[in-house]
Amino acid sequence: MKSKKYLYLIAIPTQLRELVTAESIALTGQAPDVHGITISDKCTDAQRGAYLKSCTEVLFEGDNVDVLCSNIRNAEIYADAFRVSVIKRPRNQKLNSMALASQIGRVIDGKPNLSSPRVVFPTVITPNRIWFGRLLSESDNVWLKHNQRPHVTSSSLPARLALTLVNLVASPGEHLLDPCCGTGTVVLAAAHNGIQATGYDINPRMVGATTKNLIHFGLTANVALEDARKIRQTFDTVATDLPYGISLVKDTSAATEILKNLRTCAPKAGFIDTRDLRKPLTDLGYIVENVIPVPKLQLVRRIFLTSNGDQ
């Protein structure tokens, strides 16, 4: 039996290729190509992704439209109220999308419905390959909504970056800890993705802000007042944007105590900071698996993906 293949359309901002590639690998098992297309045998709901735009089950693929149409006709595909959607990658290809959609639509049994389709057949075309399939899921752009949360501070993590961080370290069903949760950007992202989330903060105002933001979006998580140096529970993973006041370069006792304690809380973690934390993390017993730059204007954040080094 032929194994199923899935095509993902990926948004790739110019400066964030490393970040987007890492998320694609984490969610689909494969990296996107230069056109922002990922082909995988793993089916993932595109609503989980920060940069995944859609997931399509590939039905046919080839190198020209005539062969593709012949395969569709021979398969006697039927769908009522369907639409064929042509996606060009890159967009500057000289072909008539409407004419191509009409050509493919004529070999599908059933009635088309362009305005309110029940079934969408994406047709993705590059200069040397064409894929035809059935749309399974699309991004809900939840990070745009989370950026409009009612309680926020000037140093709050952008929601799209928070969602990416969550996807790099956690999967649905796991228990994630954000020990410095602030206004809850990471906690919101985790809860949206079916991940059990716990958010702690040493500041009562931040605990209140996270709680109110969760209520605003109808999401559930465990949020409480707690010092990150004194957490004793264990979790599947840690994901946090380290507070700006922490300076590991100066090796303050608070910074060292926080990260030393977190190493025993979970077998894997993702930390965001503007400084290079590789040596401090290594000195504390972490294994730094990957460092992903996240540039924005003059600011460059870094994501440090770690394991705790315990066998």
N, C-alpha and C positions, 0 to 999 in steps of 0.2 A: 504494500500500500504506500502510495506516495505521501511523504510527510508534508504537512501544511507549512506555508511560508507567510510571513507577515511583513508588510511594508509600512514603515513609519516615516512621516514627513516631519522634519526637524527644523526648528528656527535656529539659525546660526548667526548671531550678531558678530560683526567683524572681529572685535577684540576678545571675544569670549569662546573661541573654538575649543580650547582645552577644557573649559568648564562644561560646555555642551557635550563634548565627546565623552567626558567622564560620566555625565548623567545618562547618556544614551547607553553606554556599556553597562551601567548599574541596572537600568530598567529593562533593556532588551538583550543584553549580552553581546551586542555588536556596536561598532563605531559607525557614524554616518559617513557617507562619501562626500566629495566636494560639492555635490548638489543638495546636500542636506537630506539624503535618503538613506535610511537604515533598513536592511533586509535581515530578518531573523526568523528562527523557528520558534521563538518564544512570544506568546501573546500577552501583552500588557495593556491595561486600560490607559488610554492617552490622558484621561483626566488626572492621573497621578503625576504627570510630568510638568516641569516648569518650562521645558523647551520642546516637548513632544506636541505636535499639532494634531496628529491623527494616527490611527491604526487601521490598516486595511488588510483583510485576508486576500492574498494573491490567488486569483483563479487561473489566469493565463499570463504569459509574458513572451516576448519575442523581439525581433529587431525591425518589424514593419507592421503597418496597420492592416494590410490585407490578410496576412497570416493570422493576426489576432482576431479579426472579424470571422474568419473561417473557423477558428477554434470555438468561438462563442456560438456560432450558428450550429456547429456539429454537436455541441454540448446541450443544445436546446434549453438554454437558460430561460427561466420564466420568473417574472416579477411584476406584480401589479403596483401601479403608482410609483414608478421608478424614475430616477434621474441619472444621467451620465455626466460626471463632472471631470473635465479635462484640466490637469495641472501640468504646467510646463516648468521644467527645471533644466536650465535657467529660463527665466520668463521671456528673454529676448529671442527665443526661437521663432523663425518665420513660418508659422502654420496657423490656420484658422481654427481656433478652439471650438467655435460653435458648429462649424462644418464637420469637424472630427467627432464631436459628441453626437451629432445627428446620424453620421455614418454608423457609429457603433450602436446607437439606440435602435436602428432599424433591424438589427439582427438579434435583438432581445425580444422574446415573446412577452406579451403583456402590454398594458397601457402606461405610457409615460405620464409623469406629473412633475413639472418643473418647479412649481411653487411650493408644494407641500408633499414631497416624496416620502414614502414609507421605507424605500430602499434606495441607497445611493451607491452607484458604481464608479468609484474614482478610476480614472485612467491617467497614469503618471507617465510622462514622456520626457526623455532626455535625448540628446543628439544621437545616441546609438542603442537605446533600449526603450521598451515600452511595457508597462505593466497594467493589467486590468484586474480589478477585484471588487470585493464587497466591503463597504465601510463598516467598521465595528464600533469605533469610538472616536470622539473628538475632544480636544482640550476644552475645559470650561473656563480657562483663564482665571482661576480662583485667586491667583496672586494679585490680580488687579483689584479685586474686591477687598482682599486683606490689606492692601496698601491704603484703603479708605477706612480702616478700622477707626472707631471713635476715639480711642486712647492711644497716643503715640508720643514719642520724644524725638528730639533732633538727632539723636544717635541711634535710633531704632534701625534694625537690619531691614533692608529692602525685602519685601515679601517673596519676590521671585528667587532671590538668592537663598532665603531661608528654606523655601521648598526644595531647591536643588540640594542644599546641604542635607536635608532630611532624606532625600532619595539616595544620596551617596552612602548613607550609613545605616538605613533602616528599611524594613519591609513590613507590609501589613501583618498585624498579629504580634509584632515585637513590642517591647516596652522601652520607650525612649525617655531619657532624662535630659532636660535643659536646666542646669544648676544655676544659671544666671539669666533667668528668662526675660527680664525687662518687661516690655509690654506684650510679650507672648507671641512674637512672630513665628518662631520655630514651633512652639506648642500648637498654634493654629494650623500650621502646615501639616504637622504630624497627625493631628486629630482628623483633618480633612482626608488624609490618605489611609484611614483605618488603622492607624498605629496608636497603641496605648501610650499616652503622653503624661509625663509628670513635669511640672515646672516649679522650680524653687527660686526664690530671690531673697536677699537679705534686707531689701527695702520694702516696707509694708505698702507704700504707694504703688510699687511695681506689681506686687501680688494682686492688689485691687484692680489695677489696670488690665492685667491679663485675664482676671476673672470676668470683668465686664466685657472685654473683647470676645471672649468665648461665648458668653451669653448672647451678645449681639449677633453672632453668626450661627447660633444654635448648635454649638459644638461642646463636647464634654472632655475634660481632662482633670487631673489631680493637680491643684495649685496650692502652694502653702509657703509660709515664711520659713526660711531655712538658710543657714550659713553653708556655703559650698565646701568649706573646710571640715564640716562636721557630719556630712551625709554618710550614713552607714548602710543603707539599703543597696541591693544590687539590681542592675538593669541589663537589658540586652545591648544597649548602646547609649552613648552620650553625644549630644549635638548642641553646641553653644557658640555664641558670639562673645568672646571674652570681654569683660568690661574695659572701657578705655583707661580706667585708672590703674589697671594692672600693668606693671612694667617688668617683664622677666629679664630685660637687659640689666636692670639694676638689682635683680634678684631679691626683691622684697620678700619678707617672710610670708606675707599673705598670699602672694602669687605662687610661691613654691608650695605652700600648704594646700592651696586649692587644687593645683594640678597633681600633686602627689596623692591627694585623697581620691580624686576622680579616677586615677589609674586603677584603683581597686574596686570601683563601682561598676565597671562594664568591661567586656573584652575588647571593645572597639569604640572609637570616638572620632568625631570631627570637630575641629576647633577653627574659628575664624579670628584672624588678627591682622593688623597691618605690619607687624614686625616678623622677622624671621625667627621662628620658634624651634627650628630643628635641633639645635644644640641643647637648649633648656629641656625640651621634651625628651631627647635621648638621655640626657643626664639623669632624668627622673625615672628612667626605665621603660619609656614608650618606644615602640618601633614605628618610625615614621614611614608609612607605606607610600604616600604620595603627597605632593604639594602642588596645589592648583592656583595659579594667579587669577585674580578677578579685578582687572583694571577698570576704573571709571574716572575719566578726566585726569586729574593729578593724583588721585587716590588709588592705591593698589592694595586691595585686601588679599589675603591668602587663606586658602582652606588647607588645613593640615589633617590628613586622614591617617589615623594611627591604630595600632593594636597595642595591648598592654604588655606584651612580651612574656606572658605566663604560658607555660605549656599545659 
